[in-house]
Amino acid sequence: MSDTDTNREYKDSVFTKLFSDKEKLIELYNAIDGVTYTLSDGIIINTLENVLFMGRRNDISFTIGDKLVVLMEHQSTINDNMPLRFLEYIARLYEGIVDDEAVYKRNRLTIPRPEFIVLYNGVNPLKADDYYIKLSEMFAKDETHKDVHNFLELEARVLNVNKGHNRQVLQASGTLGDYAEFVEVVRQETKGIDSEDKVALAGAMERGILKDFLYRHSREVMNMGMLTSEFDINVAKRVWREEAFDEGMLIGMQEGERTKSLETARNFLALGMPLDTISKGTDLSLAKLKELQNDISGLSASNNEAVV
């Protein structure tokens, strides 16, 4: 099956295709990390062939020096579960790097140091242009052992590479700067994910953005769905519906519990129980109980006046 076969099991994103060029990839990594690697340092691209996210390959992994780097492009909202995906990814990469029998040897192995980077060029705002998300933030809280350190950690650096953000990085990597410009043009030309890719491609070419790359790979780029590299709207809508249902159920349960607490508190107040005792039994604040107490007193006074 040829690389340009549109019926293949996966499709590269424009990002993956563009930065699969080793020279451009080194330029990109140097800009991100502030290092000065060259082709003579021996970069090896080892992207996993069968790892998909929303049906599109938008990742690049490589070794250079003593590092094993995993780059991921994101064009939708940053997913806080990314560290877990990176963990699964890096385990498979190490399986391919380390000989099966080597782990049984007595001497400690030396393996490349992992580094995880997410390049974000979506339209939703980020909390910062450069920050980290951690695997440990996903761990269930252990209230009984608060001082125990996390023995497993994975940090992924998130960089906003939209035009106008992280200018120093985009300037240091001319290719990344051009790609940011390309994404912006495609977004302007298409005005949504259902528009024709040929319109966006023509618009980018007319402006001379990534001109050589787009001319060489125009047919492939046409088949990539340029702004939908990892966003499946049908899956997203299903997940959003499920989240909305779960949130509605939670709110309903909370409202039910609050209504029950208020009813219980009114009964206790009518029996003349102390406010602090009622507060402990219902989790209602003293201020709320005093409010209820005043309501009950006002209601009793009104009833007495009616009887008179």
Residue, then its C-alpha position, 0 to 999 in steps of 0.5 A: m500500500s502506497d503512502t498516498d493511498t487514501n484508503r490506508e488505516y491512518k492518515d498523517s496530520v499536516f503537522t506529522k508529515l511536515f515535521s517528519d523531515k529530520e532537519k525541520l524536526i531538529e529545528l523545532y526541538n531546538a526552538i522548544d528546548g533552547v538547545t543546538y542539536t544538528l543532524s550529526d547528533g544522530i536523530i532517530i524518528n521512532t513514531l509508533e505506526n499504529v497509535l491513533f487519536m480520533g483516527r488521525r496520527n498527529d504524533i512524532s517520537f524520536t531519540i536524540g542524544d540521551k533523550l526520547v522525545v514525544l511530540m503531540e499536536h492538538q487542535s481541540t481543547i487540551n485533554d487533561n488525560m494526556p499524561l496517561r496517554f503519554l504513559e502508555y505511549i512511552a511504555r511501548l516505545y521503551e519496549g521497542i528500544v530495550d532488548d527483551e532479555a536485557v531487563y534480566k541482566r544484573n547491571r542497571l540499564t541506561i535508557p533515554r530520558p523521556e520528554f513529552i511536549v504538546l503543541y496546541n493550536g486550537v481556538n479555545p484559550l489556554k490557562a497559559d502559553d507555556y505550562y505543564i500537566k501532570l499524571s499525579e494530578m489524575f491520581a485518586k486522593d489518599e487522605t490516610h497517607k497525605d505525606v506519601h510521595n507519588f512514586l510515578e510521575l509524568e509531566a507533559r509541557v503544553l505550548n500554545v503555538n498559535k500565531g501571536h503566542n510564544r513568539q520566541v519559539l515560533q521565530a526560532s523555528g521558521t517552519l513552526g512559525d510558517y505552520a502557525e501561519f498556515v493553520e491561521v489561514v486555513r481557519q480563516e478560509t474554511k470557517g469551520i470543519d465542513s468546508e472544502d480543504k481545497v479552498a484552504l490549500a489554495g489560500a495558503m499557496e496564494r500567500g506563499i505559506l509552506k509553499d514548497f511543502l504544499y506543492r510537493h504534498s498537495r494531494e496528500v494534504m488534500n486528504m488530511g482534513m487539515l483542521t480536524s487532525e484529532f477531532d472526531i465531532n461524532v465522538a466528541k458529541r457523544v462524550w459531551r452528552e454523557e458528561a452533561f447527563d452525569e453532571g445533571m444526575l450529580i446536580g439532581m442528587q445534590e439538590g435532593e440531599r439539600t432538600k432532605s437536609l432542610e426538611t430534617a432541620r425544620n423538624f429538629l428546630a420545631l422540637g427545639m434542638p440546639l442549632d449546633t447539634i442540628s448543624k452537625g447532623t445536617d451539614l447546614s451552616l448556623a446562618k442557614l439554620k437561623e434563617l430557617q428558625n426565623d421563617i418558622s417563627g414568622l410562620s407561627a406568628s402568622n398562624n396565631e394571628a389568623v386564629v385570633 
